[in-house]
Amino acid sequence: MLLVSMLKQGLHKQDLQKQGLQYLGFDIYENSINHIGIDGTVFMARENEKTIIIATNKSFGFHGYDKKDGVIRADLNHENACILRKLFPWTAPVRGLKNKKSFGLGDRLGFATPGHIDLFKKNDVFPFFAQQSMRELNLTKRTYEDVLDAVSFAVFREGYKIGFGADGDHLKTAEDIEYVLKLGFTMITLDCSDHIKNNKKDILLSQNYKDKYINQIFKIEDYTLTFSEEEIKECISIYDDALIFINDIYKRFFINDLYNADLELSIDETVSVTTPLHHFFVAKELSDLKISFATIAPRFCGEFQKGIDYIGDIEQFKKEIKIHAAIARFFGYKLSVHSGSDKFSIFPFIGNETKGNFHIKTAGTNWLEAVKIAAEEAPSLYREIHLFALKVFDEAKKYYHVTADLSKIPNISDMNDNELPLLFNNNDVRQLIHITYGKILCNINADGSFVFKDKLFKILAKNEEKYRNALVKHIGKHLELLEVYQ
């Protein structure tokens, strides 16, 4: 009962350790110490190399066990995450797309949030620490519960109380959307790609569309937009089904704020480039339907491939991003840039032309930094991962469009261990490792144990500070080029 007595006094880590708590086997995460009322304390600690929640009062509801010393030791599972979010609302996500600058951070491992916190507590960009697509979850065998819980535990451990969002990324069905919203996610990215028609067909133009667009002049800031009959037919042919789909989802889940969540519309996962005329057409139709949403992700000109910089005519991008940003301002939402990892050459133009009003999504760059740590700290493991990735690359390409040329990747058997981290400066290697993450993480031995996953997790746990610093540096470069890093 000495432990309970000390905790009830509201003492912090150094005081607790002075009075013998460290002797009892706890290594406390000091920033996680929180007091409830006059006699309750909850914090996170490591005991026998296992991270757990410690609570001094059974009435808090944590599911755990008591070693007859008066405290509850609770595992980091979904039940306890739900309790944590009720006790400490700042560990639950909130809406964030109304913030001028926001940033999505897909963490495929559940390890990256502490590093993200180190970065985002230093600036005014709103972070979506929880962001995963259904495709990513299927490939990693994770769940949305796991994604959100990992973030809540990290936020509590680090004492981060500024606020974060949770994005159900690239969802395509009403069933998935309802599932994610009921978990408390505060943003849904509606993937409209299945309803966007890339094979344009001639259609009969209705009088309504003729009256609305033909011979009309639309003034958008410094730009004048007009539609020919063929151009409006093209817009209808490509996007009409998508507009019907958006309207249905909006009425089912978002009208009158049925859920406390923002809606993003993704029209980028398609081969049809969203021209400024396309963008204006979609935005105007949505406005006329009185559909309220926070942001649109167009399919910009050029290519936004995974894990590497922008590919395409930068002058054309600079020209078109100006008009896209003006259209978004005209209709009252902000632009979203998907596959934003490492698009360093165009970030200054995005930050400038949107006037700092944007949402950027990253994902695989956190995974690449994690595997780079393995290359630095466990070169033999990285060699195994690399060779395995080469074998499964073609299968992984079914899910991602990349142009990596495996013939340009050095033979790692000819490389020294200290040269392996340099591979992550090679775009072909970056894409190789980027898209094979699911195969790597889920590869199992004959006995059902993981071939790589557990070893990688141990390396990241052992080198947590190094991983945190790597994320601060790499994601920080994104923010710096967007001219928002302070």
N, C-alpha and C positions, 0 to 999 in steps of 0.2 A: 504493500500500500504506500510505501515511500514514493514510488514513481507517480502515483496519482496525486499525492500531496504536492509534489514539486510542480507538476503540470498545472494544477489548479492555481498556483501562485502567479501564473502568467509569465514564467521565466522563459528566456530565449536560449538559443543553442549553447552559447558559451557558459551561461549560468547553469544550465542543466548539466552540462558535461562536468563542470566544476563540482557539482553535487553528486556525481556518481552515475549519471545516466549512461554515459559512454561505457562504463563498466558493465552495465546491464545488456550490452550488445547492440545498441542503436548507433547508427551514423545518420544524424538528422539532416534533412534538407531544410536549412534555416528559413529560407523564404516561404516555406509552406506552413509555418507555424501560425495557426489561426485560433482565436479564442471565441467561444460561444457562451454568452452569459458570464456568470461569475465563477462557474466551476467546470467549464467545458473547454477542452483543447483538442484540436485535430491537426495532424501534420503527417508528412510522409517521411519515411526513413528506410534505411537498408538494415536488415537484420539477417545475418548469415548469408550475405550476398544476394538477398532477395528484397526487392522494393515493395513496401506495403504501406497501408494507411494505418496510423495509430489514432485511436479515439479514446478519450477518458470516460465517456458516458455511453452506456448501452442504449440509452433512449434515442441516440442519434440515428440508430437503425442500421448501422453497417453490419453486414454479414461477415462474421469472423470468429475468432476464438480468443479465450482469455487464459493466460498462463497463471492465473490466480495472483497476478500482481496488480489487478484493478484496471487494466487497459484492454481494449479490443484491438486485435491485429487483423486487418481486413485485406484480402487480396485485391489486386487491381483487375476486377472483372466488371461485366456490364451492370450487374445489380448494384454494386458499390459506386459505379460511375453515376448512375441515376440518382442515388442518394446524395452524392457529392454535389451534383448540379442543383438539387433542391436546397441543400444547406448553404451553398455558396453560389448564388446566381451568376456571378462573374465567371464561373467555369462552364457556363452554357453559352452557346452562340447567340449572337444578336444580328439584326439586319445591318448591312454595311454598305450597300451599293449607293445609298444616298450621299455617302461621303464623296467628296470631290475626287479623291485619289484612292483607288483600292487595288489589291494585289492578291491573286490566288496562288496558293502554294501546295501543290499536290505532293503528298508525302506517302510514297508507296510502301514504306517500311514501318512507319509509326515511330521513327526515331528523330525526325528532323525538327520538331516543334521547338525544343529548347534553343536551338541555333536560330530559328526564325524569330523567337522572342527577343534574343539578344539584339537582333537587327531592328525589328519593328518598334521596339520601345523607344528608339532614338529618333523617330520621325513621325510625320503626321499622315502616313499612308495606312489605310485600314486593311488589316490582313485577314484573308480567309485561310486560316490554318488547316481547316478540314475541307479538302477538295479532292474528290475522286469520281471517276466515271464508272459506269457499270462495266465497261470493257476492262478497265484496270482491276476492278474487284474480281471479275471472273478469271482473269489471268493470274492474279496473286492469291486467289482463294480466301480473300478477306470479305468482311461485311461492312455495311455502313455503320452498324453499331460499333464495330472495332475501330473504324476511322475516327468517329466522334469521341469515343471513350479515350483513345490514345491522346487526343488533343486536350480533353478536359483534365486528365491526370497530369499532363505536362504543364498546363496553365496553372493548376493548383500548386504543383511542385515548385514552379518558378515564381509564384506570387504575382502573376501577370493579371492585372485587374482593369486594363484599359478597354478591353472588348475585342472580340474576334467573330468572324463569320464562318458558316459551314455551307458548302456548295455541293448539291447533288448534281454533278457535272455530266453533261451530255446524256440526259435521260430522254428516252424516246416513247415510253408508254405511260398510260395513265396509272397502271398498277405500280410501276416503279416510282412515279412521282408521289403517289399517295403514301407509299411505304416510307419514303425519305422525309416527307413533310411531317408525318406522324412521329418520327424520331426527333423532330425539333430542328431540322436543317432550316436555315434562314435564307437560302437562295436556291433556286432551281434553274439550271441551264437547259432549256428545252431545245433538243437537237431536232431540227426540222429536215435533216438531210434525206430521209426516206420519202419525203413529200415534195422535194424539189426536182423538177423534171429537166434533166439535162438535154434530152432529145426534143428540141423545139419543134412544134407543129403549127401549121396554119390554123387559125381559128376565126370564127365569125365574131366580129367586134360588136358588142351590144351598144345601144344608143346611150346607155348610162356612162359607159367608159368613153365613148366619143365626146359626150358633153363635158365630162370631167377633165379630159386630158388633151384632146385634139384642139389645136389652135389656141391653147392656153399657155400663158407665160408665168413661170414660177420663179419669183425673185427670192433667192436664199443668200442673204448677206451680199457679197460681191459677185455672186454667180447668178446666171440666168439659165434656167432649165426649160427645155421644150421637148415635146414628144411627137415624133412622126407616127403615122398609123402603124407602120411595121414595128417601131420600137415599143409601142404600148402592147401590141400583140405578143411580142417576145416576152415582155414582163409578165403578162397574164399567163402565157404558156408555161413559164418556168415556175412562177410562185403562187398561182391560184390555189392549188391543192394545199400548199404549205399554210396559206392564210386561213383556210378552212380548219386545218389541224390546230393552228394556234388559237383560233377563236373557241374551238371546242375545249381545249385544255384550260384556257383562261376562265371560261364560264364554270368549269367544274371545280377549279381549285383556287383561283385568284380574285375573282370578282368580289367586291365588297370586303377585301382582306380576309377571306375565309381562313387562311393560315397566315401567321405572322412571318411572311417570307416574300422576298423580291423575285421577280421573273426576269431572266435573261433569255433572249432569243438568239439561237445559234443558226446562222445560215451559211456557215463557213465550211462545213464538212462535205464539200461537193466540188465537182470540176468546174462548175459555172462561176466565173468571176463575178462578184457583185459590183457592177459598174455604178457610178454615181446615179444614173437614171434608175437602175434596178433598186438601189437603196432608197431613193426618194419614193418610188412607187410603193414599196413594201411599207415604208413609214407612213405614207399618206393613207393607204388602205387600212392599216391598223388604227390610225387616228380616227378615220371615219367610222370604224367599227367600235370606237370608244374602248379599245383595249389598252390598259395601262401596264407599262413595263418599264424596267429600269435601264436596260442596255441592250444593244444589238451587237453581235459579232459578225461582221461581213466577211465574205471571202475576198480578201484584198488581192490586188494584182501581185504577181510574183509567187514565190513558194515559201511557206512557213513550215519547213520540214523539222522533224524532231531533233533537238539537241545541238543544232548548229545555227549559224547566222542566216539572215535573210538571203534568198536567192532571187535575183531578178533585177529589173531596171530601177535603180534607186530614184532617178529623176522622175520617172512615171509615178512611183509610189509617193514621192513628195508632193507631186501635183494632185494626185487623187485623194490623199489623206486630208488635204485642205478642204476638199469639197465634202468628203464623208463627215468630217468633224463639223462643218457648217450645217449639214443636214441634221445631224444629231442635236445640235444646239437649237435649231429651228423647231424641232418637234419635242424637245425637252427631255432627252435622255442622253446617255453617254456611250461612247464607243468602247467595245471590248475587243481585245487582241488575244486570240487563242494561239496555242503553240508558241507562246512568247519567250520560252527559254532561249537565252543566248542570241536574241535578235539585236545585237549591239549596234549594228550599222544604222538602224532606222529608229532606235529609241529616241534620239534627240528630236526627230521630226514629229514623232507621236506625242511626246511631252509638250512640244511647242504648239503644234497645230490644234491639239485638243484643249489648249490653255490649262494643262494640268488636270483635265477632267477625263479620267480614263479608268478602265479595269484591264489589268494584264494578267494572263494566266500562265503559270509555269508548272511543271510536274517533274519530268524526267531529269532535270538538272540536279535535283536533290539526290536522286538515285545514282547519277553519275559521280557526284562528289563522294557518295558512300563507297562505291566500288573503287574509286581512286584511293581512298584510305586503305582499302585492302591491298591494293597494288603497292602502297608504301610500307605497310606494316606486316603484311603476310604475302610476300611475292609468290610463294609456292601455291597458295590458294588462288591468287589472281590468275596464275598461269592455267590452272584447271578450269576456272570460270571462262577465261578467254577462249580456250580450245573448245569448250562445250558450246559457247555462244556461236562459234563458227559453224558448228554442226547443225544448230537449230535455226540459224538465221533465215533461211528460205521459208521455213514454216512461220516464223514470227512476222515476216513481211506481209502475210495475209491480213494483218490488222493495222499496219501502218505504211504510209507512202514515204519511202526514203530512197535515196539514190546512192547509197554507200556502195563502193566498189571494193570487194574483198581482196582483189588482186593488188590493191594499193596498200594493204595492211602489212606491216613488217612481220617477218617470221620471228615469233617471240623466242624460239629456241636459240636464235642468234643474238639475243639481247641479254645484257646483265640485269640483275635485279634492280639496281638503282636507275635503270633506264625505263622501267615499266611505267612509272607515273607519267612519263613524257608522252605515252601513247594517247593520253586524254587531250592532247593538243591536236590530234589527228581526227579530222571530221569523220572519216570512214570508221575509225574505231569508236568514236562517240556514238554513231548511229548503230553500230553493231551491238554495243552494250546496252544502249538506250532501249531498243525494241525487244530485246531477248529477256527482259527482266522477269517476265512471268515464267518462262521455261527455267531460268536459273533458280528462282526462288522455290519453285514447286518440284524440282527434280528430286526424286527419292531413291533410296537404296532398296534392295530386295526385302529388307526387314521393315520397311516403311519409314525409316528415319530420313531426314533431309540430307542431301549430299552437300549443299552449300549454305543453306539459309541459316542454320544454327551457328555455324562457324563465322559467317559474316556478322551476325548479331553480336556474338561475343567480341569480335574485333572492334565493332562500333562502341560497345559498352566500355571496353577497355580504353578506347581512345575518344571518349565522349567530347572532351575539350577540343581536341584537334578537329573533330567533325563539326562542332559548333563554330569554330573559327573559320573553317573552310566555307560553311554556308554563309556566314556573315560577309565574307569577302566576295564570294561569287554572286549571291543574290544582291549584295550591296552594289555591285557593279551595274546591275540592271537599274537599280533606283538612281544611282548617280547619273547615268546616261539619260534617264528620264527627267533629270534635273529636279529630283525631289528628295535626294538624300541629304540629311543634315549632319 
